[in-house]
Amino acid sequence: MIKVEVIEDFNLKDFHKIKNLKRKCVDFEGKLFEGDTFECTKEMCEYLDGGNKLKKSFIKVIEVQPKKK
């Protein structure tokens, strides 16, 4: 899992896939706000960090957690 921080507000269709969400703004299902932090998979991190249709980064990586053996 990778811990990330949101750097720009956006809607996330796979909202249910994120873990340990910490909110900085009012809770609104499906929308993430600047300053929110959460954990996600490597694939989702790559998508949110520029691998999307807009080629735009919406997050910054805070911590990469090693795989458990």
mmCIF file as gemmi writes it, N, C-alpha and C atoms, coordinates in Angstrom:
data_model
loop_
_atom_site.group_PDB
_atom_site.id
_atom_site.type_symbol
_atom_site.label_atom_id
_atom_site.label_alt_id
_atom_site.label_comp_id
_atom_site.label_asym_id
_atom_site.label_entity_id
_atom_site.label_seq_id
_atom_site.pdbx_PDB_ins_code
_atom_site.Cartn_x
_atom_site.Cartn_y
_atom_site.Cartn_z
_atom_site.occupancy
_atom_site.B_iso_or_equiv
_atom_site.pdbx_formal_charge
_atom_site.auth_seq_id
_atom_site.auth_asym_id
_atom_site.pdbx_PDB_model_num
ATOM 1 N N . MET Axp A 1 ? 0.844 -1.193 0 1 0 ? 1 A 1
ATOM 2 C CA . MET Axp A 1 ? 0 0 0 1 0 ? 1 A 1
ATOM 3 C C . MET Axp A 1 ? 0.886 1.252 0 1 0 ? 1 A 1
ATOM 4 N N . ILE Axp A 2 ? 0.323 2.303 -0.566 1 0 ? 2 A 1
ATOM 5 C CA . ILE Axp A 2 ? 1.034 3.572 -0.673 1 0 ? 2 A 1
ATOM 6 C C . ILE Axp A 2 ? 0.171 4.65 -0.027 1 0 ? 2 A 1
ATOM 7 N N . LYS Axp A 3 ? 0.762 5.425 0.873 1 0 ? 3 A 1
ATOM 8 C CA . LYS Axp A 3 ? 0.041 6.515 1.523 1 0 ? 3 A 1
ATOM 9 C C . LYS Axp A 3 ? 0.257 7.772 0.699 1 0 ? 3 A 1
ATOM 10 N N . VAL Axp A 4 ? -0.842 8.454 0.37 1 0 ? 4 A 1
ATOM 11 C CA . VAL Axp A 4 ? -0.762 9.639 -0.476 1 0 ? 4 A 1
ATOM 12 C C . VAL Axp A 4 ? -1.55 10.796 0.127 1 0 ? 4 A 1
ATOM 13 N N . GLU Axp A 5 ? -1.218 12.002 -0.352 1 0 ? 5 A 1
ATOM 14 C CA . GLU Axp A 5 ? -1.96 13.208 0.024 1 0 ? 5 A 1
ATOM 15 C C . GLU Axp A 5 ? -2.518 13.83 -1.243 1 0 ? 5 A 1
ATOM 16 N N . VAL Axp A 6 ? -3.772 14.256 -1.168 1 0 ? 6 A 1
ATOM 17 C CA . VAL Axp A 6 ? -4.435 14.893 -2.306 1 0 ? 6 A 1
ATOM 18 C C . VAL Axp A 6 ? -3.893 16.314 -2.469 1 0 ? 6 A 1
ATOM 19 N N . ILE Axp A 7 ? -3.508 16.682 -3.702 1 0 ? 7 A 1
ATOM 20 C CA . ILE Axp A 7 ? -2.999 18.027 -3.951 1 0 ? 7 A 1
ATOM 21 C C . ILE Axp A 7 ? -3.986 18.878 -4.75 1 0 ? 7 A 1
ATOM 22 N N . GLU Axp A 8 ? -5.058 18.239 -5.253 1 0 ? 8 A 1
ATOM 23 C CA . GLU Axp A 8 ? -6.094 18.991 -5.964 1 0 ? 8 A 1
ATOM 24 C C . GLU Axp A 8 ? -7.406 18.219 -5.847 1 0 ? 8 A 1
ATOM 25 N N . ASP Axp A 9 ? -8.508 18.922 -5.567 1 0 ? 9 A 1
ATOM 26 C CA . ASP Axp A 9 ? -9.816 18.279 -5.436 1 0 ? 9 A 1
ATOM 27 C C . ASP Axp A 9 ? -10.156 17.485 -6.695 1 0 ? 9 A 1
ATOM 28 N N . PHE Axp A 10 ? -10.775 16.316 -6.516 1 0 ? 10 A 1
ATOM 29 C CA . PHE Axp A 10 ? -11.234 15.534 -7.661 1 0 ? 10 A 1
ATOM 30 C C . PHE Axp A 10 ? -12.257 14.493 -7.229 1 0 ? 10 A 1
ATOM 31 N N . ASN Axp A 11 ? -13.018 13.993 -8.186 1 0 ? 11 A 1
ATOM 32 C CA . ASN Axp A 11 ? -13.97 12.905 -7.957 1 0 ? 11 A 1
ATOM 33 C C . ASN Axp A 11 ? -13.274 11.593 -8.282 1 0 ? 11 A 1
ATOM 34 N N . LEU Axp A 12 ? -13.553 10.566 -7.487 1 0 ? 12 A 1
ATOM 35 C CA . LEU Axp A 12 ? -12.926 9.263 -7.691 1 0 ? 12 A 1
ATOM 36 C C . LEU Axp A 12 ? -14.01 8.209 -7.805 1 0 ? 12 A 1
ATOM 37 N N . LYS Axp A 13 ? -14.141 7.592 -8.994 1 0 ? 13 A 1
ATOM 38 C CA . LYS Axp A 13 ? -15.197 6.598 -9.185 1 0 ? 13 A 1
ATOM 39 C C . LYS Axp A 13 ? -14.94 5.331 -8.368 1 0 ? 13 A 1
ATOM 40 N N . ASP Axp A 14 ? -13.672 5.01 -8.111 1 0 ? 14 A 1
ATOM 41 C CA . ASP Axp A 14 ? -13.339 3.832 -7.303 1 0 ? 14 A 1
ATOM 42 C C . ASP Axp A 14 ? -13.092 4.216 -5.845 1 0 ? 14 A 1
ATOM 43 N N . PHE Axp A 15 ? -13.902 5.128 -5.345 1 0 ? 15 A 1
ATOM 44 C CA . PHE Axp A 15 ? -13.769 5.66 -3.991 1 0 ? 15 A 1
ATOM 45 C C . PHE Axp A 15 ? -13.705 4.544 -2.942 1 0 ? 15 A 1
ATOM 46 N N . HIS Axp A 16 ? -14.468 3.469 -3.154 1 0 ? 16 A 1
ATOM 47 C CA . HIS Axp A 16 ? -14.547 2.362 -2.193 1 0 ? 16 A 1
ATOM 48 C C . HIS Axp A 16 ? -13.225 1.594 -2.06 1 0 ? 16 A 1
ATOM 49 N N . LYS Axp A 17 ? -12.279 1.796 -2.982 1 0 ? 17 A 1
ATOM 50 C CA . LYS Axp A 17 ? -11.012 1.061 -2.954 1 0 ? 17 A 1
ATOM 51 C C . LYS Axp A 17 ? -9.947 1.714 -2.077 1 0 ? 17 A 1
ATOM 52 N N . ILE Axp A 18 ? -10.196 2.933 -1.613 1 0 ? 18 A 1
ATOM 53 C CA . ILE Axp A 18 ? -9.177 3.59 -0.792 1 0 ? 18 A 1
ATOM 54 C C . ILE Axp A 18 ? -9.336 3.169 0.679 1 0 ? 18 A 1
ATOM 55 N N . LYS Axp A 19 ? -8.252 3.234 1.425 1 0 ? 19 A 1
ATOM 56 C CA . LYS Axp A 19 ? -8.263 2.801 2.819 1 0 ? 19 A 1
ATOM 57 C C . LYS Axp A 19 ? -7.708 3.912 3.714 1 0 ? 19 A 1
ATOM 58 N N . ASN Axp A 20 ? -8.157 3.903 4.961 1 0 ? 20 A 1
ATOM 59 C CA . ASN Axp A 20 ? -7.651 4.815 5.991 1 0 ? 20 A 1
ATOM 60 C C . ASN Axp A 20 ? -7.725 6.282 5.562 1 0 ? 20 A 1
ATOM 61 N N . LEU Axp A 21 ? -8.866 6.676 5.033 1 0 ? 21 A 1
ATOM 62 C CA . LEU Axp A 21 ? -9.071 8.063 4.59 1 0 ? 21 A 1
ATOM 63 C C . LEU Axp A 21 ? -9.113 9.003 5.785 1 0 ? 21 A 1
ATOM 64 N N . LYS Axp A 22 ? -8.325 10.065 5.728 1 0 ? 22 A 1
ATOM 65 C CA . LYS Axp A 22 ? -8.366 11.128 6.74 1 0 ? 22 A 1
ATOM 66 C C . LYS Axp A 22 ? -8.762 12.406 6.026 1 0 ? 22 A 1
ATOM 67 N N . ARG Axp A 23 ? -9.874 12.989 6.442 1 0 ? 23 A 1
ATOM 68 C CA . ARG Axp A 23 ? -10.459 14.151 5.779 1 0 ? 23 A 1
ATOM 69 C C . ARG Axp A 23 ? -9.94 15.471 6.315 1 0 ? 23 A 1
ATOM 70 N N . LYS Axp A 24 ? -9.772 16.42 5.403 1 0 ? 24 A 1
ATOM 71 C CA . LYS Axp A 24 ? -9.463 17.795 5.784 1 0 ? 24 A 1
ATOM 72 C C . LYS Axp A 24 ? -10.699 18.673 5.58 1 0 ? 24 A 1
ATOM 73 N N . CYS Axp A 25 ? -11.655 18.199 4.774 1 0 ? 25 A 1
ATOM 74 C CA . CYS Axp A 25 ? -12.85 18.989 4.443 1 0 ? 25 A 1
ATOM 75 C C . CYS Axp A 25 ? -14.106 18.208 4.798 1 0 ? 25 A 1
ATOM 76 N N . VAL Axp A 26 ? -15.237 18.784 4.473 1 0 ? 26 A 1
ATOM 77 C CA . VAL Axp A 26 ? -16.53 18.157 4.726 1 0 ? 26 A 1
ATOM 78 C C . VAL Axp A 26 ? -16.626 16.861 3.931 1 0 ? 26 A 1
ATOM 79 N N . ASP Axp A 27 ? -17.177 15.824 4.563 1 0 ? 27 A 1
ATOM 80 C CA . ASP Axp A 27 ? -17.308 14.521 3.914 1 0 ? 27 A 1
ATOM 81 C C . ASP Axp A 27 ? -18.313 14.578 2.767 1 0 ? 27 A 1
ATOM 82 N N . PHE Axp A 28 ? -17.901 14.123 1.603 1 0 ? 28 A 1
ATOM 83 C CA . PHE Axp A 28 ? -18.772 14.044 0.434 1 0 ? 28 A 1
ATOM 84 C C . PHE Axp A 28 ? -18.38 12.792 -0.331 1 0 ? 28 A 1
ATOM 85 N N . GLU Axp A 29 ? -19.244 11.798 -0.344 1 0 ? 29 A 1
ATOM 86 C CA . GLU Axp A 29 ? -18.947 10.501 -0.961 1 0 ? 29 A 1
ATOM 87 C C . GLU Axp A 29 ? -18.515 10.652 -2.41 1 0 ? 29 A 1
ATOM 88 N N . GLY Axp A 30 ? -17.366 10.1 -2.735 1 0 ? 30 A 1
ATOM 89 C CA . GLY Axp A 30 ? -16.884 10.106 -4.104 1 0 ? 30 A 1
ATOM 90 C C . GLY Axp A 30 ? -15.971 11.268 -4.448 1 0 ? 30 A 1
ATOM 91 N N . LYS Axp A 31 ? -15.886 12.259 -3.568 1 0 ? 31 A 1
ATOM 92 C CA . LYS Axp A 31 ? -15.024 13.408 -3.844 1 0 ? 31 A 1
ATOM 93 C C . LYS Axp A 31 ? -13.904 13.454 -2.813 1 0 ? 31 A 1
ATOM 94 N N . LEU Axp A 32 ? -12.701 13.728 -3.286 1 0 ? 32 A 1
ATOM 95 C CA . LEU Axp A 32 ? -11.55 13.903 -2.413 1 0 ? 32 A 1
ATOM 96 C C . LEU Axp A 32 ? -11.093 15.346 -2.496 1 0 ? 32 A 1
ATOM 97 N N . PHE Axp A 33 ? -10.643 15.868 -1.371 1 0 ? 33 A 1
ATOM 98 C CA . PHE Axp A 33 ? -10.297 17.278 -1.28 1 0 ? 33 A 1
ATOM 99 C C . PHE Axp A 33 ? -8.814 17.463 -0.994 1 0 ? 33 A 1
ATOM 100 N N . GLU Axp A 34 ? -8.278 18.581 -1.434 1 0 ? 34 A 1
ATOM 101 C CA . GLU Axp A 34 ? -6.887 18.921 -1.158 1 0 ? 34 A 1
ATOM 102 C C . GLU Axp A 34 ? -6.616 18.793 0.338 1 0 ? 34 A 1
ATOM 103 N N . GLY Axp A 35 ? -5.547 18.09 0.685 1 0 ? 35 A 1
ATOM 104 C CA . GLY Axp A 35 ? -5.187 17.887 2.091 1 0 ? 35 A 1
ATOM 105 C C . GLY Axp A 35 ? -5.637 16.56 2.658 1 0 ? 35 A 1
ATOM 106 N N . ASP Axp A 36 ? -6.612 15.874 2.008 1 0 ? 36 A 1
ATOM 107 C CA . ASP Axp A 36 ? -7.012 14.538 2.453 1 0 ? 36 A 1
ATOM 108 C C . ASP Axp A 36 ? -5.829 13.59 2.283 1 0 ? 36 A 1
ATOM 109 N N . THR Axp A 37 ? -5.741 12.579 3.125 1 0 ? 37 A 1
ATOM 110 C CA . THR Axp A 37 ? -4.741 11.528 2.952 1 0 ? 37 A 1
ATOM 111 C C . THR Axp A 37 ? -5.451 10.179 2.968 1 0 ? 37 A 1
ATOM 112 N N . PHE Axp A 38 ? -4.867 9.21 2.256 1 0 ? 38 A 1
ATOM 113 C CA . PHE Axp A 38 ? -5.421 7.862 2.24 1 0 ? 38 A 1
ATOM 114 C C . PHE Axp A 38 ? -4.369 6.892 1.733 1 0 ? 38 A 1
ATOM 115 N N . GLU Axp A 39 ? -4.682 5.599 1.804 1 0 ? 39 A 1
ATOM 116 C CA . GLU Axp A 39 ? -3.803 4.559 1.296 1 0 ? 39 A 1
ATOM 117 C C . GLU Axp A 39 ? -4.456 3.912 0.086 1 0 ? 39 A 1
ATOM 118 N N . CYS Axp A 40 ? -3.641 3.521 -0.877 1 0 ? 40 A 1
ATOM 119 C CA . CYS Axp A 40 ? -4.168 2.882 -2.08 1 0 ? 40 A 1
ATOM 120 C C . CYS Axp A 40 ? -3.131 1.937 -2.668 1 0 ? 40 A 1
ATOM 121 N N . THR Axp A 41 ? -3.532 1.197 -3.682 1 0 ? 41 A 1
ATOM 122 C CA . THR Axp A 41 ? -2.633 0.266 -4.353 1 0 ? 41 A 1
ATOM 123 C C . THR Axp A 41 ? -1.682 1.018 -5.276 1 0 ? 41 A 1
ATOM 124 N N . LYS Axp A 42 ? -0.642 0.335 -5.711 1 0 ? 42 A 1
ATOM 125 C CA . LYS Axp A 42 ? 0.32 0.919 -6.643 1 0 ? 42 A 1
ATOM 126 C C . LYS Axp A 42 ? -0.374 1.339 -7.937 1 0 ? 42 A 1
ATOM 127 N N . GLU Axp A 43 ? -1.285 0.507 -8.432 1 0 ? 43 A 1
ATOM 128 C CA . GLU Axp A 43 ? -1.997 0.801 -9.682 1 0 ? 43 A 1
ATOM 129 C C . GLU Axp A 43 ? -2.833 2.071 -9.57 1 0 ? 43 A 1
ATOM 130 N N . MET Axp A 44 ? -3.57 2.212 -8.457 1 0 ? 44 A 1
ATOM 131 C CA . MET Axp A 44 ? -4.378 3.416 -8.279 1 0 ? 44 A 1
ATOM 132 C C . MET Axp A 44 ? -3.488 4.63 -8.118 1 0 ? 44 A 1
ATOM 133 N N . CYS Axp A 45 ? -2.374 4.476 -7.404 1 0 ? 45 A 1
ATOM 134 C CA . CYS Axp A 45 ? -1.431 5.576 -7.222 1 0 ? 45 A 1
ATOM 135 C C . CYS Axp A 45 ? -0.906 6.05 -8.574 1 0 ? 45 A 1
ATOM 136 N N . GLU Axp A 46 ? -0.539 5.121 -9.448 1 0 ? 46 A 1
ATOM 137 C CA . GLU Axp A 46 ? -0.04 5.489 -10.778 1 0 ? 46 A 1
ATOM 138 C C . GLU Axp A 46 ? -1.111 6.219 -11.583 1 0 ? 46 A 1
ATOM 139 N N . TYR Axp A 47 ? -2.364 5.762 -11.473 1 0 ? 47 A 1
ATOM 140 C CA . TYR Axp A 47 ? -3.47 6.417 -12.175 1 0 ? 47 A 1
ATOM 141 C C . TYR Axp A 47 ? -3.649 7.857 -11.677 1 0 ? 47 A 1
ATOM 142 N N . LEU Axp A 48 ? -3.657 8.031 -10.351 1 0 ? 48 A 1
ATOM 143 C CA . LEU Axp A 48 ? -3.878 9.355 -9.765 1 0 ? 48 A 1
ATOM 144 C C . LEU Axp A 48 ? -2.671 10.279 -9.914 1 0 ? 48 A 1
ATOM 145 N N . ASP Axp A 49 ? -1.51 9.702 -10.233 1 0 ? 49 A 1
ATOM 146 C CA . ASP Axp A 49 ? -0.292 10.498 -10.36 1 0 ? 49 A 1
ATOM 147 C C . ASP Axp A 49 ? 0.067 10.776 -11.825 1 0 ? 49 A 1
ATOM 148 N N . GLY Axp A 50 ? -0.946 10.799 -12.687 1 0 ? 50 A 1
ATOM 149 C CA . GLY Axp A 50 ? -0.702 11.203 -14.071 1 0 ? 50 A 1
ATOM 150 C C . GLY Axp A 50 ? -1.029 10.155 -15.115 1 0 ? 50 A 1
ATOM 151 N N . GLY Axp A 51 ? -1.397 8.96 -14.701 1 0 ? 51 A 1
ATOM 152 C CA . GLY Axp A 51 ? -1.736 7.91 -15.652 1 0 ? 51 A 1
ATOM 153 C C . GLY Axp A 51 ? -3.197 7.941 -16.069 1 0 ? 51 A 1
ATOM 154 N N . ASN Axp A 52 ? -3.859 9.072 -15.86 1 0 ? 52 A 1
ATOM 155 C CA . ASN Axp A 52 ? -5.276 9.216 -16.177 1 0 ? 52 A 1
ATOM 156 C C . ASN Axp A 52 ? -5.457 9.943 -17.51 1 0 ? 52 A 1
ATOM 157 N N . LYS Axp A 53 ? -6.706 10.074 -17.929 1 0 ? 53 A 1
ATOM 158 C CA . LYS Axp A 53 ? -7.002 10.727 -19.218 1 0 ? 53 A 1
ATOM 159 C C . LYS Axp A 53 ? -6.472 12.153 -19.294 1 0 ? 53 A 1
ATOM 160 N N . LEU Axp A 54 ? -6.437 12.833 -18.178 1 0 ? 54 A 1
ATOM 161 C CA . LEU Axp A 54 ? -5.983 14.224 -18.165 1 0 ? 54 A 1
ATOM 162 C C . LEU Axp A 54 ? -4.459 14.341 -18.079 1 0 ? 54 A 1
ATOM 163 N N . LYS Axp A 55 ? -3.784 13.219 -17.847 1 0 ? 55 A 1
ATOM 164 C CA . LYS Axp A 55 ? -2.315 13.223 -17.666 1 0 ? 55 A 1
ATOM 165 C C . LYS Axp A 55 ? -1.917 14.215 -16.57 1 0 ? 55 A 1
ATOM 166 N N . LYS Axp A 56 ? -2.704 14.206 -15.511 1 0 ? 56 A 1
ATOM 167 C CA . LYS Axp A 56 ? -2.553 15.19 -14.438 1 0 ? 56 A 1
ATOM 168 C C . LYS Axp A 56 ? -2.381 14.476 -13.102 1 0 ? 56 A 1
ATOM 169 N N . SER Axp A 57 ? -1.527 15.009 -12.247 1 0 ? 57 A 1
ATOM 170 C CA . SER Axp A 57 ? -1.332 14.445 -10.919 1 0 ? 57 A 1
ATOM 171 C C . SER Axp A 57 ? -2.295 15.095 -9.928 1 0 ? 57 A 1
ATOM 172 N N . PHE Axp A 58 ? -3.019 14.24 -9.204 1 0 ? 58 A 1
ATOM 173 C CA . PHE Axp A 58 ? -3.945 14.712 -8.179 1 0 ? 58 A 1
ATOM 174 C C . PHE Axp A 58 ? -3.438 14.413 -6.771 1 0 ? 58 A 1
ATOM 175 N N . ILE Axp A 59 ? -2.332 13.697 -6.681 1 0 ? 59 A 1
ATOM 176 C CA . ILE Axp A 59 ? -1.81 13.272 -5.379 1 0 ? 59 A 1
ATOM 177 C C . ILE Axp A 59 ? -0.293 13.426 -5.313 1 0 ? 59 A 1
ATOM 178 N N . LYS Axp A 60 ? 0.227 13.371 -4.093 1 0 ? 60 A 1
ATOM 179 C CA . LYS Axp A 60 ? 1.67 13.225 -3.91 1 0 ? 60 A 1
ATOM 180 C C . LYS Axp A 60 ? 1.874 12.069 -2.942 1 0 ? 60 A 1
ATOM 181 N N . VAL Axp A 61 ? 2.902 11.287 -3.17 1 0 ? 61 A 1
ATOM 182 C CA . VAL Axp A 61 ? 3.189 10.121 -2.342 1 0 ? 61 A 1
ATOM 183 C C . VAL Axp A 61 ? 3.828 10.591 -1.04 1 0 ? 61 A 1
ATOM 184 N N . ILE Axp A 62 ? 3.306 10.087 0.066 1 0 ? 62 A 1
ATOM 185 C CA . ILE Axp A 62 ? 3.844 10.406 1.388 1 0 ? 62 A 1
ATOM 186 C C . ILE Axp A 62 ? 4.726 9.266 1.89 1 0 ? 62 A 1
ATOM 187 N N . GLU Axp A 63 ? 4.259 8.031 1.673 1 0 ? 63 A 1
ATOM 188 C CA . GLU Axp A 63 ? 4.965 6.87 2.223 1 0 ? 63 A 1
ATOM 189 C C . GLU Axp A 63 ? 4.629 5.622 1.412 1 0 ? 63 A 1
ATOM 190 N N . VAL Axp A 64 ? 5.632 4.815 1.132 1 0 ? 64 A 1
ATOM 191 C CA . VAL Axp A 64 ? 5.428 3.519 0.499 1 0 ? 64 A 1
ATOM 192 C C . VAL Axp A 64 ? 5.652 2.454 1.549 1 0 ? 64 A 1
ATOM 193 N N . GLN Axp A 65 ? 4.615 1.652 1.805 1 0 ? 65 A 1
ATOM 194 C CA . GLN Axp A 65 ? 4.71 0.623 2.823 1 0 ? 65 A 1
ATOM 195 C C . GLN Axp A 65 ? 5.152 -0.683 2.178 1 0 ? 65 A 1
ATOM 196 N N . PRO Axp A 66 ? 6.174 -1.326 2.717 1 0 ? 66 A 1
ATOM 197 C CA . PRO Axp A 66 ? 6.669 -2.575 2.127 1 0 ? 66 A 1
ATOM 198 C C . PRO Axp A 66 ? 5.616 -3.677 2.206 1 0 ? 66 A 1
ATOM 199 N N . LYS Axp A 67 ? 5.686 -4.603 1.222 1 0 ? 67 A 1
ATOM 200 C CA . LYS Axp A 67 ? 4.765 -5.738 1.226 1 0 ? 67 A 1
ATOM 201 C C . LYS Axp A 67 ? 5.068 -6.631 2.413 1 0 ? 67 A 1
ATOM 202 N N . LYS Axp A 68 ? 3.98 -7.159 3.017 1 0 ? 68 A 1
ATOM 203 C CA . LYS Axp A 68 ? 4.145 -8.096 4.125 1 0 ? 68 A 1
ATOM 204 C C . LYS Axp A 68 ? 4.463 -9.467 3.559 1 0 ? 68 A 1
ATOM 205 N N . LYS Axp A 69 ? 5.39 -10.163 4.218 1 0 ? 69 A 1
ATOM 206 C CA . LYS Axp A 69 ? 5.775 -11.499 3.749 1 0 ? 69 A 1
ATOM 207 C C . LYS Axp A 69 ? 4.959 -12.57 4.396 1 0 ? 69 A 1
